[in-house]
Amino acid sequence: MAKKHLYNVGDIVTFKFLTGEVLTGKILEQTHKDNGTPDYRIQVDENSKSSRGFTIYPCMTHERIIRRDKTALAVMKASEGGKKKSKKIKSEELKQALKDQKDFLNGSI
């Protein structure tokens, strides 16, 4: 029987790779090994070893993960906060553009 995963997809975790490097990345996928051990596929961004700007580390078990830095829920809430702010800026720009058009049509400009 497969064991339960300790971390969720989207969690930001710090883990120790087989070479001894300590890296921080985002869990992309939860999988199980043939013996039922839970493992994770983790993406590490801005790694100088890769021309793509990220490296994927497959088959990382919970024993290699040192700590959870952020939960998926915290990451989602942080991204939602930024979206609300950008919508407010766009709304103000739209109101100003509409005001400018009305002034032009009324001959105020």
WOMO-V757792 format. One record per run of one state. SS is the DSSP state (h for helix, s for strand, l for the rest). FROM is the first residue (numbers start at 1). LEN is the number of residues. If there is no record, write none. Layout:
BEGIN
ss: (SS,SS)
from: (FROM,FROM)
len: (LEN,LEN)
END
This chain:
BEGIN
ss: (l,s,l,s,l,s,l,s,l,s,l,h,l)
from: (1,12,17,22,33,38,46,54,62,65,71,72,107)
len: (11,5,5,11,5,8,8,8,3,6,1,35,3)
END
